[in-house]
């Protein structure tokens, strides 16, 4: 019984082109000078396999061989999207307590020793007298020794955002992909690639730079508010926006010459971040943001452990509990370099941090867990912005308390398809099929001072 073995490229070509025992298969094409091998052209006299000139047009009968697998050359990670907790969209708004009944709205309970007498003027308010915070005399008189007080509340609301991507393919393309040198099931291939694109787009929305909320096109403002609200906008502050405007990083120019575009400062229906005449007022919606002295040219500073430690300490003092750090690969490497230089012991560990099922980068085998920082996972995001002016910038860091930061999902991602293959060419208006991915969701935050951001940093 004859056996066919593939030992050389010649054997592989013979098997590929259907030649067995030196005859049959495409011998006719070979005699016409069309088929020369895998690594040469197959269509024309300049690529003859034998000595005869190819007949006119016969080169179209045989094509180069391509694999059916389509290999992506793109990084399409969606770590920011995957990291956020997903909650059902059960309401369009939520209530926020913005002030204590007494003691102000800061992280510390504020009191004062000033004020004489036993009146009630110093009781309650942002900074009550130390003897007017709850201790009362025996048989205290209601309304005189003991007065009513109450917290201050505010409301935030949002609307679901629809993210959709449509694509189409003709009936003929679907059929031709199954024969000749096609990819096989064209629908499955495009559906997979478009699904990745749909997820990557949502990831990009969540990391949209704050400056992009102030882009203009002629006299019209680009409507980026149709996208998910970016984490860069949620984790922001009035002081940061004012500094960006002073550095002319926004389309409105410096804050002394123009006003802030409404969509830049409006968040969840609240405009407390509004600036006026080069001034800002800190509000309950201000996150903890460290951008240095200013965003001016040359004001970026090298990222140090002191900057990172100070941010973590401030967040914890505010009552936050950092769960994850999102940043770019460059910043993770820089943090690793900072920790490596301080290694003083030989115990070695290998760490691959995870958060919500999202894997971080592998930690180096050193004494410090460089894939985490104080046991907080470092999750890489390729689309993380580099806020600030100048060159040699590092990616920003988002230090997030995901107990109070989530993605409200009204409609999870769904795939729709209709057309001629479904017996309804009139529905799509073409001799083919149309398909679409659609997701309806929006970001939400119930505690802004527990979220942190470090920007305007360099590696040196």
N, C-alpha and C positions, 0 to 999 in steps of 0.2 A: 504494500500500500504506500503510495507516494506521500511524503510529508513535506510541508513547506515551512521553512525556517527563515526568520528575519535576522540576519547577522550583519548586514551592511546597509548603507543608505540605498544602494541599488536594489537590494531585496525589499526595503521599505517602500521605495517608489513603485516597484513592480506590484506589491500588494495593494498599495493605495490606488493605482491606476488600473487595477483589474487584470494584470498580466500574470499568467500562470504557465510555467514551462516554456517561456519565450514566445508565446503566441496568444492570440485571442485578445479580449479586452479592447483596448484602444489602439491596436496595431495600425488601423487605418489612419487614425489621427497622427500617429507617429510618422507614418510614411509620407504624410502631407507636410511634415515639418512643423507641427503645431506644439506638440508636447515635448518639452526639453527637460523637465525635472521640477522638484519642489522649489528650488531656489532661483529659478530663472523665469523670465516672462513666458507666457503661453500664447501670445496673440500677435503674430507678425513675422515677416521674413527674417528680421534681425535676431530672432531667438529660435532659429531652426534646430531641430534635433537631428534631422538627416539633411541631405544636400539639396532637397527640392524646394522651390519657392511655393509658399502657401497660396492656395486659391483665395481669391478675393472674398473677404467676409468669413472665412472658415475659422479665423481666430476667435470669433465670438462663440464658437461651439464649446469651448473649454475654458474654464476660468481658474484663477489661483485658488488654492484650497485654504479655507479658513475654518477654525474651530467653531463649534456651536456655542461654546461658553463665552460670555462677554465679561471681561475683567475690568473692574473699576479701578481707575488710577486716582481716585479722589478720596480725601479724608472726609467722611460724612458722619463723624461722631456727633451724638446728641446728648452729651452729658448733662448740660444745664436743664434740658427738658426732662430727662430721665430722673434727675436728682430730686426735682420738686415733688412733694407729696400731692397726690391726686385726690380731690374731694368732690363729691357730687354737688352740682350747682343747685342749692336748696333755697337760696334767697339772693336778692339783688343788692343787699346792703347789710351793714352791721353797725352796732353802736360802740362807741369808744368812750371810756372815762378819761378825760383830759386833765382834770385837776382833782386833788384830794379835797375833802371837806375843809381841811386846814393843812397848811404846810407846803403849798405850792405844787408844781407839776414836775419838778426836777427829780433826779434819782435820789437825792437826799431830802429828808424832812427838814424844812427850813423853819427856824424859830428866831426870836429876838428877845433881848432883855430890856429893850427901851420901852418907855411908856409908863406913866405913873398912875396911881389910883386903882380903883376896882371896877371901872366902867367896862363896857362890853366892846368898845371900839376896836381893841386889839385882838379880840377873840375871832377865830376863823381867819380867812384870808390866806394870802400867800406866805406870810411870815408872822404867825401869831406869837404873842408873849409866851414865855416858857411856863408861866403859871396859868395859862389859859388854853391848855390843850386837852383837858378832860378831867383833871382832878377838881372835885367840888367839895365844898364844906358840908358838914352835917346839916341835915334839914335844909338843903339848898332850895332857893326859891326859883321856880320855873319862870323863864322869861327874864329873870334878873341875874341870878347867879349861873343859871344854865340856859343857854339860848340855842335855838335850832340851827343846824348847818347841813349842808348837802354837797355832794360832789358835783363837778361840772361834766356834762356829757356832750358828745357831738356824734353826728352820723356820717357815715361814708357809704357810697353806693357805686355800683359799676354796672356795665352792660356786657353781656356775653359777646365775644368776638368770633366771627366766622372766618376760618382759614380753609381755603379750597384750592385745589389744583386739578385742572381738567386736561385731558389728552385724548387723542383720537387715532384711529388706524383704519385704513380702507379694507374692504373685503378682499380685494386682489392681493394686498400686501400680506394679509393673514394666510391666504392660500399659498402664495409663492414662497413664503418663509418656510413652508413644510417640505419644499422640494428644492431642486438645484443645490446651491451651497448656502442655504438659509440657516436661520438660528433655531428652527423648529417652531415651538409654540411662542409666536411673537407676542401674544397677549400676556402670557405669564412673565415674559422677560420685561416688557415695558411696565407692567403692573408692579413688579418688584422694584425696579429702578425709580419709578415715580413715587412709590411708597417711601423709599429712603429720602427722596427729595422733599416730600411732604413733611417728614419728621425733622429733617435738617433745617428747613425753613422756619419751623416753629422754634427750634433751638436758637437760630439767628435772631428772631424777634425778642427772645428773652435776654439777649446780650446786646441789644441795639444801643449804640453810644448815646449818651445824653445829648450831645450836640445835634444828632439827627432829628431831634424833636423841634429844632429851630431852623430847619432848612427851608429855603424859599425857592420858588421857580417863577421868576418874573414877579408878578404881584400876588400870586397865589401860593398859599402854604401847602406843602405836601402833606397829605393826610396820613401820617404814620400812626395816628391814633386808631386806625382801623385794625392795626396789628395788636397782638397781645401787649400789655403794658410791660416794658422792659424792666428787668431787675435793676438796671443802672438808673432808672428813673424812680423806682420804688425806694431804693437805697440811695437817697440823695438828701441834700439839705439846702436851705435858703442861702446859707453862707457860701456853699460850694457854687451854686448857680450865680451868685453875685460875683464871686472871684472869676468864674469863667467869662462872665460878661465884661468885667474890667480888663481881662486879657484879650478881648475882641475875639474870643473863640466861638461866639454866637453871631448869627446873621444880624442881630440888632446892634452890633458894635459895642462900645463901652457903655456902662450903665448910666453915665452922666449925659448921654446923648440920645438914648432911645429906651423904649419900654420892652419888657419881656413878652414874647409871644405867649398867648394864653395857654396853648396846648403844652407848652414847656413846663409851666408851673401848676397846671391843674392836674390833680391826682385824686381819683375816686370821688369826683364832684367837689373837691375842696381846693380853694385857691389861697390857702394860708401862706404858701411859699412865695407869694407875690412880692416883688421888690418895687421900690419907688425912690427916686433921687439918690441912688448910690447907697441905699440903706436896706437892711433886711431885719426881720424879726424872727427869732427862733420860735418854733411851734412844736406841737406834739407830733407833727408829721416829719420832723427832721430826724434822719438817721444819723449814726455816728460816722462822719466822713473825715478822713485825714488826707489833705492834699498839700500839706506844708504851709509855708508863709503865703504863697500866692501861686497863680498859674502863669506868672510872667515868664518871659523867655530867660532861660538860665536858672530858674528857680526850682527845677526838679532836683530831688535829692536821692542819693543812693539808698536803696532799701536795706535797712538794718534790722537786727532782731529787736532792738529797742523800740522801733516803730511798730513792729508786729505785736510785741508784748504789751505796749501801751494801749493798742487798740483792743486786745483781748481783755485787758483789765478794765477798760472803760465800759465795754459791753456788759461785763459781769456786774459792774457797779450799777449800771442802768437796770439790771434785773434780767438781762438776756442770758441765754445759755447757748453759745456757738456750737453748732452741730457739724458744719462743713465749711471748707474754704474752697471757693472756686477761683481759679486763676489760669494763666497760660503755662505752657511747658517751659518757657524761658524763666518765668518767676519761680517755678518749682525747682528748676536746676540751680537758680541763684540761692534759694533758701538752703538747698542741699550743700552748696559750696560753703555757705556761712557756718553751717553746723559741722561740716567735715573738718574745718580748721580748728574746731574746739574739741575734737575727740580726745579724750584722755584715758579711756579704758578699753579693754580688749573684748569685752562681751559683744558678740555679734548677733544681729537679728536680721531676718529678711521679712519685710512687711509689704503686703499689697492691701491698702485700705479700701474699704467699701462704704457706701452710704446709700441706703435705699435700693440696694442691688446694683448700684453703679460702681464699677471698679476704678480705682485710681491707678497711678503709675507705681511700678515696683520700686520698693525702697532699696537703697544701696546697703550692702552688707557692712555696716559700720556700727559703732557704738550707739549712735543716735538714730532714731526712726525718722529718716528724712522724707518718707512718704506720708508721714503725718506730722503734725506740730501740736505738742501737748495733747496727743491722742485725738486730735481733730483731723479727719481725712482731708488730704489735698487732692482735689478732683480737677484734672486738666480740662480746659475748654479752648479749642482752637480759635474760636471767634471772640475771645475776651478782648475788649478794647484796650488801648494804651492811651489813656487820657493825659493831655498835657502838650506843651510845645517843645520843640527841639527833637534831637535824635537820640539814639541809644536808649530808648524807653523800654521799660519792662511792662508786662501786662498787669492791669489792675487786679486787686484782690477783693473779692466779695466774701465777707465772713458772715454767715447766715445762721439764724435761729429758725430752723424749718418747722418748729412747732407752731410758729406764728406766720409762716410764709407758705403759700400753697398755690396750686393750680385748680381752680373751680371748673369742673367739666360738666357742661350741660348736655352735650352730645359727643360721645367718644368717636374716635376716628372710624369712619365707615367708607366702604367702597361701593360705588354705583356704576352700572354699565347698562347701556341700551343701544339698540341699533339693528342692523340687518341680520346679525346672527341670532338676535332675539325675536326676529320676525316683525320688527318695527322700524324700518328705515325712515318712515315718515316722521317719527318722533325726533330724530336727530337731523333729518334733512339731507343726509348724504348716503351714498352706497358704502356704508362702513359702520363702524361702531364708535361711540363716544363714551368715555369713562371719567370718573372723578373721585378724588379723595376729599373728604370734608370732616373737619373737627370744629366744634364750638366750645370755647372755654375762655378763661381769663384768669390772670394772676390776682391774688388777694393777699393782704397783709393786715394783721391785727395788732402789731407791736413794732413800731418803726425804730424806736431807740434801742431795740435789741439787735438791729441789723447794722453791719459795719462795712465800710469800703475804704480802701487805701489806693490812692491814685498819685499821679505826678511823681513817679519813681523811676530810677535808672539803675543800671548794674554797676556804675562806677561814677 
